[in-house]
Amino acid sequence: MKPNCWEFKKCGREPGGAKSKEFGVCPAAVEPRLNGVNAGRNSGRACWALTGTLCGGKVQGTFATKLCNCLQCEFYKLVMSEEGSSFQNSTQILARLAPASSGLGPH
């Protein structure tokens, strides 16, 4: 079984984790819209596309501000290597997170 980010990083922010009370539950551990992306549970193998994840001992902000750090992350590199040609990149992941079109179109 491939590890999710909270298992690999041992951050303790998964539901019931050692640091979940102090820092809150990580969105990667509970965000269901990315379930199955890069063979992960919830968003556990697409964490670089979410805000509010804990990296380097602090909660990370927006996607744009954290992406540079994430591209250097050992977990990111592991997922990219393990998934090979099936790897879903940030553009594909963000498209899945985008709000659905309202369907109203022009009047």
C-alpha positions in Angstrom: 0.0 0.0 0.0 1.3 3.4 -0.9 1.7 5.9 1.9 -0.4 9.0 2.3 1.4 12.2 3.3 0.5 12.1 7.0 1.9 8.5 7.1 5.1 9.4 5.3 5.7 12.7 7.1 4.4 11.5 10.5 2.9 15.0 11.1 0.2 13.8 13.5 -2.5 15.9 11.8 -4.7 13.0 10.7 -8.0 12.6 12.5 -7.1 11.5 16.1 -3.4 12.2 15.4 -1.0 13.5 18.1 -1.0 17.1 16.7 -4.5 17.4 15.5 -5.7 19.2 18.6 -2.8 21.7 18.5 -2.8 22.4 14.7 -6.1 21.0 13.6 -6.9 18.1 11.3 -5.0 18.5 8.0 -7.2 19.1 5.0 -5.3 16.5 3.1 -6.5 13.8 5.5 -10.1 14.7 5.1 -10.6 16.3 1.7 -12.7 13.7 -0.2 -12.7 15.4 -3.7 -9.2 14.1 -4.4 -9.8 10.6 -3.1 -7.9 8.2 -5.3 -5.7 10.8 -6.9 -2.2 9.4 -7.3 -3.6 6.3 -5.5 -4.1 8.2 -2.2 -6.8 8.3 0.5 -8.8 11.6 0.5 -6.0 14.0 -0.6 -3.1 12.2 1.0 -1.2 11.9 -2.3 -2.1 15.4 -3.6 -1.3 17.5 -0.5 0.7 20.0 -2.4 -2.4 21.3 -4.0 -4.2 22.1 -0.7 -3.8 25.0 1.6 -3.5 24.4 5.4 -1.1 21.5 5.3 1.7 21.3 7.8 5.2 21.3 6.4 8.4 22.2 8.0 6.6 22.6 11.4 4.2 25.3 10.3 0.9 25.5 8.5 1.3 26.3 4.9 -0.7 29.0 3.1 -1.9 29.3 -0.5 -1.1 27.0 -3.3 1.1 29.7 -5.0 3.1 30.4 -1.9 3.8 26.7 -1.0 4.3 25.1 -4.4 8.0 25.9 -4.5 8.6 24.1 -1.2 6.4 21.2 -2.3 8.4 20.7 -5.5 11.4 20.1 -3.3 9.6 17.8 -0.8 10.7 14.1 -0.6 7.1 13.0 -0.4 6.1 14.8 -3.6 9.1 13.3 -5.4 8.2 9.8 -4.1 4.6 10.1 -5.4 5.8 11.4 -8.7 8.2 8.5 -9.0 5.7 5.8 -7.8 3.0 7.0 -10.1 5.1 7.5 -13.2 3.0 8.3 -16.3 -0.2 8.1 -14.2 1.0 11.0 -12.0 -1.7 13.6 -11.7 0.1 17.0 -11.6 -1.0 20.2 -9.9 -2.9 21.5 -12.9 -5.0 18.3 -13.1 -5.6 18.3 -9.3 -6.6 22.0 -9.1 -9.1 21.4 -11.9 -10.8 18.7 -9.8 -11.0 21.2 -6.9 -12.4 24.0 -8.9 -16.1 24.8 -8.3 -18.4 23.2 -10.8 -19.7 25.6 -13.5 -23.0 27.1 -12.6 -24.4 26.0 -16.0 -26.2 29.3 -16.4 -24.2 30.5 -19.4 -24.8 33.8 -21.2 -28.3 35.2 -21.2 
